[in-house]
Amino acid sequence: MGTFVIAQRLSGVYKYEFVSRKGKTIFTSNDFELRFECEEEIEKLKSSLERCVFMRFKSSSGKFFFRLILDEHEIAVSRRYTTQLLLQKGIDEIIKYADKAEFLDFSSAEDIFGNL
């Protein structure tokens, strides 16, 4: 089962990632100014997964990736895959598990040891 992970970038903006059951990032969202915006978009994505479009691309270095489009807006970009088969497996994992996935919030200012 995949998981949505909310994190804060060094610039202070928030993002979320969809991580596979094996712990690999499948896609990373656009940036958000507020953390709750990430949660809202995750819920929107989960409830309207059937309307999502996966636009597939090949980079100049020969790697494959997709852009996740919902209601004519790009909401996320996948990691780079070495083959089209691995790209399809990433998409299949989203379709199969995203609507049931929970989310973890790693955006707080404290690190894992409780230090600021």
Beta strands, then each sheet from edge to edge (+ up, - down):
strand 1: 3-8
strand 2: 14-19
strand 3: 25-29
strand 4: 53-58
strand 5: 64-70
strand 6: 73-78
strand 7: 102-105
sheet 1: 4+ 5- 6+ 3- 2+ 1- 7-
end
